[in-house]
Amino acid sequence: MTATLERQSNFPYVFKDAITEDQLEDYRSLQRTLNGSLWRTSAGLLTAGFVIFKIFSEELYVIGVLLIFYSACVTAAGIVRKHTMPSRIYELSHYPTGGNFVVFLTFTGLVTWCAALYIVISL
């Protein structure tokens, strides 16, 4: 039997017979959960930073800058994660989870929120 090469939505070119529908569904849900959460978090932080610029006084602009900086860190982590993920995930024995990305995001998050707390307390 010859396998045909076809493009499936949001999935790299794969041999149709090489992956089951369940594996494809698992891959899509893992992508949506892990990668999507980084993009949603980044968009929320960016929006919060711009809201602070528009609504609050100039004294709080620094917090808006911090949120935009943290949004850029989350976006960078999402881009790096997307490009370092293997495209043939179904051939792996396990799904690679966050690892160093979790450490990076935890560190930048703690630094950002501690700096924001310090700024608010010092006002």
Secondary structure, DSSP 8 states (H G I E B T S, - for coil): ----EEEETTEEEEEGGGS-HHHHHHHHHHIIIIIHHHHHHHHHHHHHHHHHHHHS-GGGHHHHHHHHHHHHHHHHHHHHHHHHS-S-GGGSSS----THHHHHHHHHHHHHHHHHHHHHHH-
